[in-house]
Amino acid sequence: MPNLNPKKTPMPEQDPAVRRRNFSEVALGYTEEMAVQEAQRCLQCKNAPCMNGCPVNVHIPAFLRHVAAGEMEEAYQTIVETNSLPAVCGRVCPQETQCESKCVRGIKGEPVGIGRLERYVADWAMAHRGETAARPQRNGRKVAVIGAGPAGLTCAGDLAALGYEVTVFEALHAAGGVLMYGIPEFRLPKEIVQKEVRRLEALGVEVKTDMVMGKVLSVDDVFEMGYEAVFLGTGAGLPSFMGIPGEGLVGVYSANEFLTRINLMKAYLDEYDTPIVRPKRVAVCGGGNVAMDAARSALRLGAEEVSVVYRRAEEQMPARKEEIHHAKEEGVVFRLLSNPVAVHGGEDGRVTSLECIRMELGEPDASGRRRPVAIPGSEFSLPVDCVIMAIGNSPNPLIRTTTTGIEADRHGCLIVNEETLQTTREGVYAGGDAVTGAATVILAMGEGKRAAASIDRYLREKRA
């Protein structure tokens, strides 16, 4: 019997007053009863419009049908046919602009909570199935994956499932990429990421950490080691700054560094003596998900006031509405239509204030958004002891500058064939943020899948 309730089954959450001072997961997840109830809202549309919004083509109606019937094992098997990281996607994918945006139930109410249900099924599997995976028969061919982020792990998992011997080379000391260093514990617990990685290892994927490619080994070295193809999933880890006076003062961070110290270096745990400023008054410059993560993390480190400074209006913020809502609930102050112009410091070289100017919206720019224009004479100062720049990232140039035959565009993004994702060097493929610039986890995963299919096709044709 379909559930005709026009609203989603609510997701239990920590109380904002409690969670703003801890790093435990905010959303607590569905019970089985809640999951079944929500899955029964699916109308099982024949043309499955929701699937058109999923970059990894999860068979959404099929897995929802299984959940509605209480068949969690079958639901899980349906998801992992196309999605290597379901517990991650269920937590951090922007479903509201992807699968759920296509849901027919959203026309006259709220769409089915597809992401919440994917999370439930993945968590159920971790609790009931462990980290096992059936290891396919090997075909005797080797592929190297550079970077253990969402794109690399997805590509590796798909290729391992096809029988390839896959080795992932990761620069940091833990696999996961942005899932480990960028997204905070309260949105994506690190143990969840590592469980997903261990499941891929059970499938046969070998992960080698502390391998800074371009320093320890080159792509040329990898080919000499017997690998027949290489996938570059190195992400966009090079932070951008505004170029304003005072950015070199003590207490000015890129969001990358701030979040890496908290997440990967575990500053959120008292038993870790991680070197990091524990600020009292913080300004976060930017309006995307990374800015929300940095602002909410600063609160949890003990900050008394955290401000998000953004030069446009709220409706133009690129962050997920859910993240903005959670940040507001937790007490983050939004200083909109404001643009930083200088960071000021004291004699000791530490940050004391952020100077800003008020903005107004003018004519639309090339992106279609109204361009912010400074209002003369409207400068104001925020007293702060920490400024976090969350205005974007670009690909690290290390791989392309140490590898022959790989070209990049003027933004540093690797140039690839749009259909196959092969770079300008034969046998070398790339995807995710290294190609697109900073984007979403699920889009990177989609490119990892596409690249795996292209590599498989390339190697089969090569042998033929």
C-alpha positions as CSV (number, residue, x, y, z in Angstrom):
1,M,0.0,0.0,0.0
2,P,1.6,3.3,-1.1
3,N,2.3,5.9,1.6
4,L,0.6,9.1,0.2
5,N,2.0,11.4,2.9
6,P,3.2,14.5,0.9
7,K,6.1,15.1,3.3
8,K,9.2,13.0,3.9
9,T,9.6,10.9,7.0
10,P,11.6,13.3,9.3
11,M,15.2,12.3,10.0
12,P,16.1,12.3,13.7
13,E,18.9,14.8,14.5
14,Q,21.0,16.0,17.5
15,D,19.6,19.1,19.2
16,P,21.4,22.2,17.8
17,A,22.4,23.4,21.3
18,V,24.1,20.1,22.0
19,R,25.7,19.3,18.6
20,R,27.3,22.7,18.1
21,R,29.9,21.6,20.8
22,N,30.5,18.1,19.6
23,F,31.7,16.4,16.4
24,S,29.3,13.5,16.5
25,E,27.1,13.0,13.5
26,V,24.2,15.5,13.3
27,A,21.7,13.3,11.4
28,L,21.0,10.1,13.4
29,G,19.5,8.0,10.6
30,Y,16.3,6.2,10.1
31,T,15.0,3.2,12.1
32,E,13.9,0.3,9.9
33,E,10.3,1.3,10.5
34,M,11.0,4.8,9.3
35,A,12.9,3.5,6.2
36,V,10.1,1.2,5.2
37,Q,7.5,4.0,5.7
38,E,9.5,6.4,3.5
39,A,10.3,3.9,0.8
40,Q,6.5,3.2,0.5
41,R,6.1,6.8,-0.7
42,C,7.8,5.8,-4.0
43,L,5.3,5.5,-6.8
44,Q,7.5,3.1,-8.8
45,C,7.3,5.3,-11.9
46,K,7.8,3.2,-15.1
47,N,10.2,5.8,-16.7
48,A,12.1,6.3,-13.4
49,P,12.9,10.0,-13.8
50,C,14.9,9.9,-10.5
51,M,17.6,7.8,-12.2
52,N,18.2,10.5,-14.8
53,G,19.5,12.7,-11.9
54,C,21.9,10.1,-10.5
55,P,25.5,10.5,-11.9
56,V,26.2,6.8,-11.0
57,N,22.9,5.5,-12.3
58,V,21.7,3.7,-9.1
59,H,18.6,1.7,-9.9
60,I,16.6,3.8,-7.5
61,P,13.0,2.4,-7.9
62,A,14.3,-1.2,-7.6
63,F,16.2,-0.5,-4.3
64,L,13.3,1.4,-2.9
65,R,10.9,-1.4,-3.7
66,H,13.1,-3.8,-1.8
67,V,13.3,-1.4,1.2
68,A,9.5,-1.0,1.2
69,A,9.2,-4.8,1.4
70,G,11.8,-5.0,4.2
71,E,14.4,-6.7,1.9
72,M,17.5,-4.8,3.0
73,E,20.0,-7.3,1.6
74,E,18.4,-7.1,-1.8
75,A,18.3,-3.3,-1.6
76,Y,22.0,-3.2,-0.8
77,Q,22.9,-5.5,-3.7
78,T,20.9,-3.3,-6.1
79,I,22.7,-0.2,-4.9
80,V,26.3,-1.6,-5.1
81,E,25.7,-2.8,-8.7
82,T,26.6,0.8,-9.7
83,N,27.6,2.7,-6.5
84,S,30.9,1.8,-4.8
85,L,30.4,4.2,-1.8
86,P,26.7,4.1,-0.8
87,A,27.2,5.1,2.9
88,V,29.2,8.1,1.7
89,C,26.7,9.1,-1.0
90,G,23.7,8.7,1.4
91,R,25.3,11.4,3.6
92,V,26.9,14.0,1.4
93,C,25.4,13.9,-2.1
94,P,23.2,16.9,-3.0
95,Q,20.2,14.7,-3.7
96,E,18.0,17.8,-3.7
97,T,19.5,18.9,-7.0
98,Q,20.0,15.4,-8.5
99,C,17.8,12.3,-8.0
100,E,15.3,13.9,-5.7
101,S,14.9,16.9,-8.0
102,K,13.4,14.5,-10.6
103,C,11.1,12.7,-8.2
104,V,7.4,12.9,-9.2
105,R,6.3,13.1,-5.6
106,G,8.1,16.5,-5.5
107,I,5.6,18.1,-7.8
108,K,2.8,18.3,-5.2
109,G,4.9,17.8,-2.0
110,E,8.3,16.6,-1.0
111,P,10.3,14.1,-3.0
112,V,11.0,10.7,-1.6
113,G,14.0,10.8,0.7
114,I,16.3,8.8,-1.6
115,G,19.5,9.8,0.1
116,R,18.2,9.0,3.5
117,L,17.2,5.6,2.4
118,E,20.5,4.9,0.6
119,R,22.3,5.8,3.9
120,Y,20.0,3.5,5.8
121,V,20.6,0.5,3.5
122,A,24.4,1.1,3.5
123,D,24.5,1.3,7.3
124,W,22.3,-1.8,7.6
125,A,24.8,-3.6,5.4
126,M,27.8,-2.5,7.4
127,A,26.0,-3.7,10.6
128,H,24.9,-7.1,9.2
129,R,27.3,-8.0,6.4
130,G,30.7,-6.7,7.6
131,E,33.3,-5.6,5.1
132,T,33.2,-8.6,2.9
133,A,33.0,-8.7,-0.9
134,A,33.1,-11.5,-3.4
135,R,36.5,-11.3,-5.1
136,P,36.2,-11.8,-8.9
137,Q,38.6,-14.0,-10.9
138,R,41.6,-11.9,-12.0
139,N,42.2,-11.4,-15.7
140,G,46.0,-10.9,-15.3
141,R,46.1,-7.2,-16.2
142,K,47.2,-4.3,-14.1
143,V,45.8,-0.8,-13.7
144,A,47.1,2.0,-11.5
145,V,44.9,4.6,-9.9
146,I,46.5,7.8,-8.6
147,G,44.5,9.3,-5.8
148,A,42.2,7.6,-3.3
149,G,39.4,10.1,-3.3
150,P,35.8,9.5,-4.6
151,A,36.8,9.4,-8.3
152,G,39.8,7.1,-7.7
153,L,38.0,4.7,-5.3
154,T,35.1,4.4,-7.7
155,C,37.3,3.7,-10.7
156,A,39.3,1.2,-8.7
157,G,36.2,-0.6,-7.4
158,D,34.7,-0.9,-10.9
159,L,37.9,-2.2,-12.5
160,A,38.5,-4.7,-9.7
161,A,34.9,-6.0,-10.2
162,L,35.9,-6.6,-13.8
163,G,38.9,-8.7,-12.8
164,Y,41.7,-6.2,-13.1
165,E,44.5,-6.1,-10.6
166,V,44.2,-2.5,-9.3
167,T,46.6,-0.5,-7.2
168,V,45.7,2.8,-5.7
169,F,48.5,5.2,-4.9
170,E,47.5,7.8,-2.3
171,A,49.6,10.8,-1.2
172,L,48.3,11.1,2.3
173,H,48.4,8.5,5.2
174,A,44.8,7.5,4.8
175,A,42.7,6.6,1.8
176,G,39.5,8.7,1.1
177,G,40.8,12.0,-0.2
178,V,38.4,14.8,0.4
179,L,36.1,12.4,2.3
180,M,38.8,12.1,4.9
181,Y,40.4,15.6,5.0
182,G,37.6,17.9,3.8
183,I,34.2,16.8,5.1
184,P,33.8,17.0,8.9
185,E,33.2,14.1,11.2
186,F,29.7,15.5,12.1
187,R,28.6,15.1,8.4
188,L,30.7,12.0,7.4
189,P,32.2,9.9,10.1
190,K,35.7,8.8,9.2
191,E,35.2,5.2,10.2
192,I,32.3,5.0,7.7
193,V,34.8,6.1,5.0
194,Q,37.4,3.5,6.1
195,K,34.8,0.8,6.1
196,E,33.9,1.6,2.5
197,V,37.7,1.5,1.7
198,R,38.1,-1.9,3.4
199,R,35.2,-3.3,1.4
200,L,37.0,-2.3,-1.8
201,E,40.2,-3.9,-0.5
202,A,38.2,-7.1,0.2
203,L,37.2,-6.9,-3.5
204,G,40.9,-7.0,-4.4
205,V,41.9,-3.3,-4.6
206,E,45.4,-2.7,-3.2
207,V,45.9,0.7,-1.5
208,K,49.3,2.2,-1.0
209,T,49.4,5.3,1.1
210,D,52.2,8.0,1.6
211,M,52.8,7.8,-2.1
212,V,53.2,11.4,-3.4
213,M,53.2,10.8,-7.1
214,G,55.6,13.1,-8.9
215,K,57.9,12.8,-6.0
216,V,58.1,9.1,-4.9
217,L,57.1,7.8,-8.3
218,S,56.2,9.2,-11.7
219,V,53.5,8.1,-14.1
220,D,56.3,6.9,-16.3
221,D,57.6,4.8,-13.5
222,V,54.2,3.2,-13.0
223,F,54.1,2.1,-16.7
224,E,57.5,0.6,-16.3
225,M,56.2,-1.4,-13.3
226,G,53.8,-3.3,-15.6
227,Y,50.6,-1.2,-15.3
228,E,48.9,-1.0,-18.7
229,A,46.7,2.0,-17.9
230,V,46.6,4.8,-15.3
231,F,43.7,6.8,-13.9
232,L,44.4,10.2,-12.4
233,G,41.9,11.1,-9.7
234,T,44.1,13.6,-7.8
235,G,41.3,16.1,-7.0
236,A,41.5,19.8,-6.6
237,G,43.6,20.3,-3.4
238,L,45.3,23.6,-4.2
239,P,43.5,26.4,-2.3
240,S,42.6,29.8,-3.6
241,F,43.1,33.1,-1.8
242,M,41.6,36.5,-2.4
243,G,44.9,38.4,-2.8
244,I,43.9,41.0,-0.2
245,P,46.3,42.6,2.2
246,G,47.1,40.7,5.4
247,E,46.5,37.1,4.1
248,G,49.9,36.2,5.5
249,L,49.1,36.9,9.1
250,V,49.0,34.3,11.8
251,G,45.4,33.0,12.1
252,V,44.6,33.2,8.3
253,Y,43.9,29.7,7.0
254,S,42.7,28.2,3.7
255,A,39.7,26.1,4.4
256,N,41.7,23.1,3.1
257,E,44.3,23.5,5.8
258,F,41.8,24.3,8.6
259,L,39.7,21.2,7.8
260,T,42.6,18.9,7.2
261,R,44.0,19.7,10.6
262,I,40.6,19.0,12.2
263,N,39.6,16.0,10.2
264,L,42.7,14.1,9.0
265,M,45.0,15.2,11.9
266,K,42.1,14.7,14.4
267,A,42.1,18.1,16.1
268,Y,38.5,17.2,17.1
269,L,39.7,14.6,19.5
270,D,41.1,15.8,22.9
271,E,43.8,13.0,22.9
272,Y,45.4,14.4,19.7
273,D,47.8,17.4,20.2
274,T,47.1,18.8,16.7
275,P,48.7,22.2,16.0
276,I,45.8,24.5,15.3
277,V,44.5,27.9,16.4
278,R,41.5,27.4,18.6
279,P,39.8,30.7,17.8
280,K,37.2,32.7,19.7
281,R,35.9,35.0,16.9
282,V,36.1,33.6,13.3
283,A,35.2,35.0,9.9
284,V,34.8,32.4,7.1
285,C,34.9,34.0,3.6
286,G,32.8,32.1,1.0
287,G,29.3,30.7,0.6
288,G,29.7,27.1,-0.5
289,N,29.6,23.8,1.4
290,V,33.2,24.1,2.4
291,A,32.5,27.4,4.0
292,M,29.6,25.8,6.0
293,D,31.9,23.0,7.0
294,A,34.6,25.4,8.2
295,A,32.2,27.6,10.1
296,R,30.5,24.7,11.8
297,S,33.8,23.1,12.7
298,A,35.1,26.4,14.2
299,L,32.1,26.4,16.5
300,R,32.8,22.9,17.6
301,L,36.4,23.9,18.4
302,G,35.0,26.4,21.0
303,A,34.6,29.6,19.0
304,E,32.3,32.1,20.7
305,E,31.2,33.8,17.4
306,V,31.5,32.5,13.8
307,S,30.5,34.7,10.8
308,V,30.1,33.6,7.2
309,V,31.1,36.6,5.0
310,Y,29.6,36.3,1.5
311,R,29.4,38.9,-1.2
312,R,26.1,37.8,-2.6
313,A,22.6,37.2,-1.2
314,E,21.6,33.9,0.5
315,E,19.5,32.6,-2.5
316,Q,22.8,32.8,-4.5
317,M,24.8,30.8,-2.1
318,P,26.1,27.5,-3.7
319,A,26.0,25.6,-0.4
320,R,23.3,23.0,0.1
321,K,20.1,24.4,1.8
322,E,20.4,21.7,4.4
323,E,23.9,22.9,5.4
324,I,22.9,26.5,5.6
325,H,19.9,25.6,7.7
326,H,22.0,23.5,10.1
327,A,24.6,26.3,10.3
328,K,21.9,28.8,11.3
329,E,20.5,26.4,13.9
330,E,23.9,26.1,15.4
331,G,24.4,29.9,15.7
332,V,26.6,30.8,12.7
333,V,26.1,34.5,11.8
334,F,25.5,35.2,8.1
335,R,26.9,38.5,7.0
336,L,25.6,38.6,3.4
337,L,26.3,41.2,0.7
338,S,29.6,41.8,2.3
339,N,33.1,41.4,0.7
340,P,36.4,41.2,2.6
341,V,39.0,43.8,1.5
342,A,41.8,43.4,4.1
343,V,42.9,41.4,7.1
344,H,44.5,43.5,9.9
345,G,46.8,42.3,12.7
346,G,48.7,43.4,15.8
347,E,52.4,43.9,16.4
348,D,52.7,40.2,17.1
349,G,51.6,39.4,13.5
350,R,48.3,37.8,14.6
351,V,44.9,38.6,13.1
352,T,42.9,41.2,14.9
353,S,40.1,42.1,12.5
354,L,38.7,41.6,9.0
355,E,37.8,44.8,7.0
356,C,34.8,44.4,4.7
357,I,32.7,46.5,2.4
358,R,29.0,46.2,1.8
359,M,27.7,45.1,-1.6
360,E,24.6,45.4,-3.7
361,L,23.4,43.3,-6.6
362,G,23.8,44.7,-10.0
363,E,23.3,43.3,-13.5
364,P,23.6,39.5,-14.1
365,D,27.1,38.2,-14.9
366,A,28.2,35.4,-17.2
367,S,26.9,32.8,-14.7
368,G,23.4,34.4,-14.8
369,R,23.7,35.5,-11.2
370,R,23.4,39.2,-10.4
371,R,26.9,40.7,-10.0
372,P,27.7,42.1,-6.6
373,V,28.9,45.8,-6.7
374,A,30.6,47.5,-3.8
375,I,28.9,50.4,-2.1
376,P,31.4,53.3,-1.7
377,G,32.0,54.4,1.9
378,S,30.3,51.3,3.4
379,E,33.4,49.7,4.9
380,F,33.1,48.1,8.3
381,S,35.4,46.0,10.5
382,L,34.8,42.6,12.2
383,P,37.0,41.9,15.3
384,V,38.3,38.4,14.7
385,D,41.3,36.2,15.7
386,C,40.9,33.8,12.8
387,V,40.0,34.2,9.1
388,I,39.3,31.1,6.9
389,M,39.3,31.5,3.1
390,A,36.8,29.1,1.6
391,I,36.6,30.5,-2.0
392,G,37.5,27.5,-4.0
393,N,40.4,25.2,-5.1
394,S,42.2,24.2,-8.2
395,P,44.1,21.0,-9.2
396,N,47.6,20.6,-7.8
397,P,50.1,20.9,-10.7
398,L,52.5,18.2,-9.4
399,I,51.3,15.3,-11.6
400,R,51.1,17.3,-14.8
401,T,54.4,19.0,-14.3
402,T,56.3,15.7,-13.7
403,T,54.6,13.7,-16.5
404,T,55.3,13.9,-20.2
405,G,52.4,14.2,-22.6
406,I,49.7,15.4,-20.2
407,E,48.2,18.8,-20.9
408,A,46.1,21.1,-18.8
409,D,44.0,24.2,-19.5
410,R,44.7,27.7,-18.2
411,H,43.0,26.8,-14.9
412,G,45.3,23.8,-14.3
413,C,42.5,21.3,-15.0
414,L,43.6,18.2,-17.0
415,I,42.4,18.1,-20.6
416,V,40.5,14.9,-21.5
417,N,38.5,13.5,-24.3
418,E,34.9,14.3,-23.3
419,E,33.7,10.9,-24.3
420,T,36.4,8.6,-23.0
421,L,38.1,10.8,-20.4
422,Q,41.5,9.8,-21.8
423,T,44.1,12.6,-21.4
424,T,46.4,13.9,-24.1
425,R,48.6,10.9,-23.4
426,E,47.5,7.4,-24.5
427,G,46.6,5.0,-21.7
428,V,46.3,7.8,-19.1
429,Y,42.8,8.7,-18.1
430,A,41.5,11.4,-15.6
431,G,38.3,12.4,-13.9
432,G,36.8,14.2,-11.0
433,D,38.0,17.5,-9.7
434,A,41.4,17.1,-11.4
435,V,39.4,17.7,-14.7
436,T,36.4,19.7,-13.6
437,G,37.9,21.8,-10.8
438,A,36.2,21.6,-7.4
439,A,32.8,19.9,-7.7
440,T,30.7,17.3,-5.8
441,V,31.6,13.9,-4.5
442,I,29.0,12.2,-6.6
443,L,30.0,13.9,-9.9
444,A,33.6,12.7,-9.2
445,M,32.3,9.2,-8.7
446,G,30.4,9.4,-11.9
447,E,33.6,10.3,-13.8
448,G,35.4,7.5,-12.0
449,K,32.8,5.0,-13.4
450,R,33.0,6.4,-16.9
451,A,36.8,6.2,-16.8
452,A,36.7,2.6,-15.6
453,A,34.5,1.6,-18.5
454,S,36.8,3.4,-21.0
455,I,39.9,1.8,-19.5
456,D,38.3,-1.6,-19.8
457,R,37.3,-1.0,-23.4
458,Y,40.8,0.4,-24.2
459,L,42.6,-2.6,-22.7
460,R,40.3,-5.2,-24.4
461,E,40.8,-3.5,-27.8
462,K,44.6,-3.3,-27.1
463,R,44.8,-7.0,-26.5
464,A,42.6,-7.8,-29.6
